[in-house]
Amino acid sequence: MGHIDVNAVEYSLSDGRVLLSDVNFRVGEGAKVALIGANGSGKTTLIRMISGDLQPESGAISISGGLGVMRQFIGSVRDETTVRDLLISVAPKRIRDAAAAVAASEELMHTRNEERDQMAYAQALVDWGDAGGYDFEVIWDVCCTEAMGKSFDEVSARKVSTLSGGEQKKLVLRALLEGPEEVLLLDEPDNYLDVPSKRWLEDVIKETKKTVLFVSHDRELLDRTANRIVTLEQGANGNTAWVHGGKFSTWHDARKARNERFAEILLRWEQEHARLKELVRTLQWQAASSPDMASKYRAMQTRLRKFEEAGAPEAPPIEQDVQVGLRGGRTGLRALTIENLSLTGLTDPFDFEIFFGDRVAVLGKNGTGKSHFLRMISGDKSVKYTGEFKLGARVNPGYFAQTHTHPEFMAKTLLELLWENYSLQLGPAKSVLRRYEIDQQAEQKFSSLSGGQQARFQVLLLELSGSTMLLLDEPTDNLDLASAESLEHALGRYEGTVVSVTHDRWFTRGFTRYLIFGANGKVYESPEPIFEH
């Protein structure tokens, strides 16, 4: 079994600001530990240091048992990368080196093809076998069969860019689980997975004997799999780590109690500090008129100096304060009427009515047409359908895109977008961005923001648009925990209608109606959330 030790790690940004300050935690043998924290708290930086891509300025990270890494963006590889290339990239170094030698000798065989090239190719194949390459091909066959339903031989040359995000995640995770590394580092392994795949992920994490450290924003996944929670907390002098030794369901209460203790201890210190300073002032006045008080005055000065030198106790961490302000407005009773509607090539005809104030969760596996459905309602003319749908009186739909892909946004800063779309000048623009805790990114281009920051900006645009029907496609997928909870609270107060596609089971608890997109093309309403069909 392996472990991870993070000991007194420090790291500063290029502008000199301290990002991580004295970060300490241990992931013991066989433990399943989640790393959480606000967007920008340093999770990605810490993951890069653990994986060896980045070195801490001070402190140390030690790992035993070998490390297997799943990156957050598996699909961010070059277009020509194949399934074989992808699986080799997460294999041990000896396999990667042997594969590179085979590829290089094959290239010479195709271009030059001299006797020495043939000999080199034959030797590379022998080295591939000696390194265990053929044994790994057996493992990869299992991985491909489970993730894609086809053998390794059938899909090895297929381009990774043609795989869904879920297929890429399952392929890499299964390869890591079957590999020799005893420690796994998983950066948002649940992204792009539908609920059945998330349940598969939960099962394999719980069942593996390997040590697992993973980053996730999925509260259901956190609660079902993690037996410890490491939280990166924002502090005035850099972000530090707090370890909760229980499940996520008890994390909020434990953190609240901890912060209240910190606040109480700090308050007592400040009160005692004020009392000592007042005593020094009083004795100073008394010593000026009575020499007998001079020694008491000096003693009290020494006491105050030693008290201050000992320093104040640790302050409570800086709490996130994302303030989502969705407003909405009254509309006609029937917000959306659907009659004999069929999404071309995706669903059978169905009827459905949505009324003012409804909270409708749209559920189903990936590829069943859920996102097409929201895009159609939003007015996207590229969605092909038959039948009819009709928006009610005063219904103004606002659309949140799952992929956060807005070609028209990419090259512009947040300030430019707010000016062009809502005529917000610098002061008001900074004010609304501050409520969503993205004011520091005001002059950054939209394309440079993290997924969570892009998501928050999209929610802000919905607020400014005055939409009376929200069409949300996986809105919590990239939001940190505090932002997701703020969005949920705002939706609870929102005066209007909400229709949301989601695979977030925790988020689904806030909805009252469930529209199911079945894998067989059937679309129907269910009295309770159903994720598998």
Protein Blocks (a to p, Z undefined) as FASTA:
>chain_A
ZZdddehiacddfkopafbgciacdddehiacdddddehilmmmmmmmmnopaccfbdcd
ddehiaadddfblmlccfklcfklmmmmmmcfklmmmmmmmmmmmmmmmmnopaklmmmm
mmmmmmmmmnommmmmmmmmmmmmmmnopafklmmmpcfklpcfklmmmmmmmmmmmmmb
fbdcdehklgoiafklmmmmmmmmmmpmbdcddddfbfklmmmmmcbdcdddddfkopad
dddfbdfklmmmmmmmmmmmmmmmmmmmmmmmmmmmmmmmmmmmmmmmomklmmmmmmmm
mmmmmmmmnopaddddddddddcfbfbjaddfblbdcehiacehkaccddddddehiacd
deddehilmmmmmmmmnopakbccedjddddehiacddddfklpafklmmpcfklmmmmm
nopafklmmmmmmmnopmmmmmpcfklpcfklmmmmmmmmmmmnopabdcdehkllmgcf
klmmmmmmmmmmpgcddddddfbfklmmmpcbdcdddfkopacddfbdcfkZZ
